[in-house]
Amino acid sequence: MGGSRGKSHGCGTCRARKIACGRERPSCTQCIKARRFCTGYHREVGFILVQPGTKASRRDANVHATPETGPSFDIIRSSHMRQSFLEQFVGRCLPHPHLINAPKKPWLLLLPNLPMRTKALEFSALALSCAGLGRKAKDQSLLHQSLRSYTRGLRELQAALWDQRLMHDDETLAACLVLSLYEVIECPDRGCAAYISHCKGFVSLIKARGMDAHTAGIGHELFLGVRFPGILDALGHRVPNYLCDRAWCLNPWSTRSKKSVDRIADCLAGVPFILQRLDRLDSLDQMENVAMTRQLIEEAYAIDRALQDVYSNFQLEVPGLSYWPVLSQSFTGNETNGAVFPVVYHFPNLKTASFLMLYWASRALLWSCISNLNDIIRKQTTQFTIDADQLSLDGHKTYTTMARNVCQSLEYCLQEELSLLGMFVASTPIAIVTRAVQNRTEERDAIWLIYIQEKMRQGLQLWQYI
C-alpha cells in the first residue's frame, strides 16, 4: 500500500502524507492532481554504528529512540529530499533567467551549490524552501513542515554559534540570513522581535568575522545580503553602525569592482550620520542650531548629487529605456483618493527594477530629511524666509515624486512569474519609502501608502507587523 511506512515504493510526498501513490515518474499523478510538490522516489539508507559486543536490546533502543516522529519524518531525515526541496524552491519561487549565466549571483541563489556541511544551514534552508513552496501551492502540510524545520534550524544554529569551529563559518552566517527570510515570509511569532533578533545576529557575525572574510566568494555575497538590512537598522535607530563606516564601504571590494546598487548603499550609509546630528539640534542654542542645520543640508545635498551620479552611470549601462509607464492591471476606475495608481511602471528586468526602486527610495528618504531641515531653518530665522519656503516646497515635491515612483513600481514586482523574488526585491525600497514619508504625507498620499503596505502584507507575513 502507498501508505505503508518502510515498504512503500511511492514518492516521498505521498509517503509523508500516508496516501496511495500512482508511482508515475518523474512526478506522480496524485501530486499533480492535488497541485502538490512531488519529491521523487529516492530512498535514503541509514547506517547505525554499534560496537561488536553491543547487546541486542541496546541496539533496539538506539533504533527506536528517534527524536522526530510524524508523517513529515521522511522529509526531515532525507538529505537528498531536503536538497531537492531547496532546488525546487530556487527554481519556482526565485526565478532568475537573467542571472543563469551570470558569473556572480546573489547569495540566496547560490544556496543549492553550497556543500551543506552543517545541520544549521540544511534545516534552515529546508524551512525556507517548504515555506515558499507551501505558500505557492497553498499546501498546509508543507507550511507545517516549514515550522518544524525552522525550530530545528534554530537549535542547530545555536549549537553552531557555541562551537568555536563553526561560529565564523560561511554556512553559519548563511543559516542566520536564511532564518531571517523565513521570518519575513511566515513570521510565526506574529511580531517583529524574532526578525530583529536575526538581524542583530548576522550584523554581529559580519563584524566578528572581520573585513577579510568578505572580500571574495560566498563570503562577499553574504556580506552584500547583510548590508542593506544592516543600514536599514541604522536608519531605524537614527544612529550609524559599523556598516556605515567608510572602511566597511571600501575594503570588502578590494578585489572587485562595485555594482550600481552597491553605490546606492554607500549613499544610504551616510544618512544615519545626518539623522543622528539632526536629533541633537534641540540641545544647541539658536546660532549653533542654524549653523549645524545648514551644514547638514549641505551634506544631504552632497549625498543627493552622489545618488544622481550613480543613476547617470547606470543609465549608460542600460540599452534602451530603463522603465516606462503602462496602464495598471488592477485599476478599475472606481477607486478614489489615489488608492490605486491608474498608471504604473514596467522594466526590462527585475535587476533594473531593483536598482531604480532603491534609487528612488533613497532620494525620497534624503529629501524628506532635507525638507525637515529646511523647516527648521524657516522657524529659526527670519532671513531668507521666501527661499526657505520655496526649498521646503521643492523638498516636498521631490520626496513625494520619488515615493510615488517606488509605489508605482510595485505592481511589476508582484507579477505571478516573478513569484517570491519580486516580493523580496520590493520589500527594502518600500520599507525605506514608508520611513521617509510616514510622518510627512498629506491625506491623499497617506491613502496610497496604506494601499501599498496592504499589498506587501498579502505576500510577506512580517509586513502585518511593520
N, C-alpha and C positions, 0 to 999 in steps of 0.2 A: 504493500500500500504506500501511497505517496507520503503519508504522514508518519510512517514507522521510523523512529529515530535509529540511526546507526545502520539500517538496512536499505534505506531508500536510495534509489538512483536518480531521484528528481533534482531539479535545480536548487540552488541554495535558498532562494526566496521562498519557494513552496515548502521546503523542509523546515525553514524557520517558522512559517505560518501554520505548519502541520496540515497541509491540504494536498490533495492529489495533484500530481504534475503530469502534463502532457508529454514531457521529455523531448519536445522538439528542439532542434538546435539551429542557430545559436541561442535563441530565446524561445521559451515555452509559450504555448498559446494561452495558458492560464494567466500568465503575467501580461501578455499583450492585450488580452481582452479586458483585464482589470486595470490596465494602464499603470502597472507596477514595474519597477526596475528589476529585470531578471539578472541575477548574479552569476549564472552559468552553472556548470556541473563539476567544478573542481572540488575534490575532497582532500583535506589535509590530514596527513598521518601524524599522530602524536607519539613521541617517544618518551617513556618514563624510565629514568636511570635509577637502578637499585643495586645494592651490594649483593654479591652471590649468595651470602648466607642469610639474607633477609627472610623473615617468616612470611608465609602466605597471607596471614591475617593483616599484617602490617602493610603488605603490598596492596591489598584490597582497600585498606583505609586511605592510602595515598591516591588510589584511582578514583574513589568516590567523593573525596573531600574537595570538590570544586567550588570556588568562591562565587561563580556565576551560574545561574540557572535560568530557565525560561525559554520561550520559543525563539528568542533572538540570540541564543548562545552560539549557534552556528556562525553568525556574523562576527561575534566577539572573538571567537577562538581562531578564526581562519585569517592568517596574514595575507594570503592570496586574495581573499574576498575583500579585505579592507583596502588593498591596493586597487582592486577592481572598482570599488566604490569611489575612490579618490579620482581615478582616471575618468570615470563617468561624470563625476561632479565637475571637473575642469572642462570636459568636453561639452556638457549640456548646459551648465549654469554660468560658465565663464567663456563664452565664445570669443575667439580672438584670431580670426582669419588673417588680419593684417600683421600679426606677430608670429605666425607659424614658422617663417624662415628668418625671423629677426635674430641676430647674434646675441642680443641681450633681451631678457624678458623680466617682467616684474616677478618678485619672489613667489607670489601665490601661484603663478603658472609654472614655476619650477618645482613645486612640491612633488609631483609624481616621479620626478627624476632623482630625488634625494634617496639615499640608501635606507632611511628609516631604521637606524640602528637603535633608537631609543623608543620605549613604550610611550613616553610623554607625547612625542610628535605623532606616533602611529595612531593613538586613540584620540588625540585632539583633531587630527585630520579626518578620522572616521566620524567624529561628532559633527564637524562642519559639513562633510560630504552628505551624511544622512539628513541633516537639516535642510541643506539646499535641494537635494533630490526629493525629499519628502514634501517640501513646500511646493516644488514644481509639479509633482504628481498628485498632490493632496493625499498623501499616504500617511495615515496616522501611525502605523506601525514603524515606519522609518523615523518619524519625529520622536516617537517613544525611544527608539534605539539611539537616536542622537543624544538624548538627555542622559541615558545610561553611559554612553561613551564619553560625554562631556564630564560627568562625575569621575569616571575612571581616569580621564586625561588630567583632571585637576590633581588627583592623588599622585599620578606618575610625575607631573610637573613639579610638585612639591618635593618629591623624593629626589628628582634631578637637581633641584636648587640646593638641596642639602649635601649633594655629592660633589666633592671638590673636582673630580674628573669631568663632570658633566655640566657644572654650573655655568661655565662660559662657552659651552659648545653651541655651534650654529643651530643644531636641532632643538636645543632648549629655548633659545630665543625665538625660533620659528614656532614652537609649540605655544609660547605665550601670545604671539601675534595671532595664531590660528584661533585660540580660545577667545581672544577679544572679538574676532569676527563672528564667532558663534554667538556671543552676547549681542552683537549688532542684529543678527538675524532672528534669534529666538528670545533673548532676554528672559530666561526662566525665572529670575527673582523679581521680575516686574519692577525694575528700577535701574538707575544708572550706576549704583555703587560697585557692582562686580566689574562692569566695563572700565570704570575709572581705576579700579584696583589693578586690572590687567595693564592699563596704560602706564600707570606708575611703575609697574613691574618691568615692562620692556624698556621704558626710558631709563630706568636704573641699570638694567642689564647692559644696555649700549654703553653707558658711561663706565661701568665696571670692566667691560671688555677692552675699552680703550680705542683710540682712533685707528691704530694699525690693523685692528681686526676687521675694519670696514672699508678697506681701500680697493678690494678686488673680490671677484667671485660672488658666491651666495651671501657672504658677509656684507658686501656693499649693497646688494639688493635688499637684504633685511633692514639695513640702516635706512634705506630710502622708504621702506614701508613704515618705519617708526617716525620718520622725520616730520611729516605733516601732522599726525596726531600729537606729537610732542610739542610742536609750535602752537597748535590749537590749544593745548593745555596751558601754555604760557600766555596766550591771548585771553583765555578764560580767567586766569588769575591776575591778569594785567601786570605781570612781573616776568622778566626774561629768565629762562633757564639756560643750562649749558648749551643746548642745541641752537640757541640764538647767538652764541659767541662766535666771533669771526673765525677762530681756529677751526671750529666744527663746521663752518660754512666753506672751508677751503681744503683742509687736509684729507678728508675722505675721497677727494677727487685728484689726489696726487698722481695717480697712474691712468686717469681717464678724463675725458672732457665732459663738461656739464651739458645736460639737455635743457631745453627751454623751461620745462616745468621745474627743474632744479633751481633755476634762476628766479622763478616766481617765489619759491620757498625762501630763497635768500632775502628777497624784498620783505616778505611777511615776517621774517625773523627780526627785522628792525622795528616793527610796530610795537612790541611789548615794552621796548625801552622808552618810547614816546608815551605810552599809556601809564607807565609807572610814574613818570615825572608829572604828567597831567594830573594824576590823583594827588600830588603833593602841592599843587598850586595854592590851595586854600591856606597853607601854612606860611605863605610868603606875604610880605607887605605889598602894597599896590604897585610900586615901581618895579620890584623884583618879579612880581606876578606878570606884569605886562612884558617885561624883557624876556622872561622864560617862555611865555606863551608865543611870542614872535619867533624865538629860537626853535621851538617845537614845530611851528608852522613851516619854517624853512626846511627842517629835517624831513617833514612829511612830504613837502614838495619834491625834495631830492629823491625820496623813495618812489614817488609817483613818476618822476622822469625816468628812473631806472626801469620801472614796470613798462612804460611806453617804449623804451629801447628794446626790452625783451620782446614785446609784441611786434615791433618793426622787424626785428631779425627773424622772428618766427614766420612772418608774412613772406619773407624772401625764400623760405624753405618750402612753402606750400604752393604747389602749382594750381592755378585757378582760384576760385572762391574758397575761402575758409569756412564761410557759413552763408546761409541765405534764408529769407523768410518764406514760409508756406502757411496755408490755412490749417488751423488746428483740427484734428480729427475728433476731438472731444467737445468742441464748442458747438452749441446748438442754437445760440442766439437768444435764449431765454434767460441766461444768467445776467445778473445786474451787479453794479459796483465793481466790475473788474474781477469777478470770482474766477473766471476762466479767460485766458487770452484768446482772441479770435485768430491771431497770427503768432506762430511760434517759429523757432529756428531749427534748421537741419544742417548737418555737417557731412563732410566726405567720409569721416570715420570717427570712431569713439575716441581715438587718441587726440584728434583735433578738438573734439567737443570737450574733452577733459581739460586741455590747456586753456581754451578760451573761457570756460566756466570758472576756472581758478583765477585767470587774469581779471575777469570782470568782478568776481567776488572780492579779490584783494583790493581792487580800486574802490569798490563800494565801501569796504571797511576803512580804507585810508581816508577817503573823502568824507565819510561820516565823522571821523576823528578831526579832520581839518575844519569841518563845519562847526563842531563843538568848540574848537579853539578860536575860531572867528567870533562865535557868540560871546566868548569870554572877553576878547578884545573890545567888542562893541559895548559891553557892560562896564568895563573898567576905565574907558577913556572916552572923552567927548570929541577927540580929534579923529579926523578921517572917518566920521560916522557913516557917510554915504558909501565910502569904499568898503567899510566893514559890512554894511548891509548887503551890498552887491556881492561881496565874496561869500557871505553866508548863503545867499540865494543861489549863487553858482554852485556852491558845495552841495546844496540840497538837490539841485537838478542832476549833478554828476552822479552822486551815490544812488539816487533813485533810478536813473537810467541804467547804471551798471547792475543794480539789484534786479531790475526787470529783465535785463538780458539773460541773467542766470536762470531766473524762473521760467522764461520763455524757452529755455533750452531743455527743461526737464522732460517734456513730452518725448523728445528724441531719445533720451536715456531710458525711458520706460517702455520702449518698443519690445514686443514679446521676444524677438530674435536676439536681443541683447541680454535678456534674462537678468540674472543677479549681478552680472558685471556692470550693467548700466546703472543699477541702483548704487553700487559701491562708488562708481565714478561721480555720481551726482551728490553723494552724501556730504563730502567735505565742502564743496563750494556752497551748497545750500546751508550748511551749518555756519559758515563764515558770514553769509548774507543775513541770516537770522540774527546773528550777534551784531551785525553792522546797523541794521535798521529797526530793530525791535522797539527801541525807545524813541525813534525819531520819524515815525511814519504818520501820515495823515490817515483818516479813516478809510479812504478808498484803497490806499496802499496796504493798510493792515489787513484788509479783507482778502486781497490776492495772496498775501504772505501766508495767511492762515490756510488758504486753499492748498498752497504748495506744500506746507508742512503736513497736511492731512494726506496728500498723495504719498509722501515719504512714509508715513505711518502705516499705510496699506502694504508696503513692501518690506519694511525693516521694523521689527518689533521694538527695538530700542527707541525709535522716534516717538513711541507712545509716551515716553517719559522725559523728552527733551523740551 
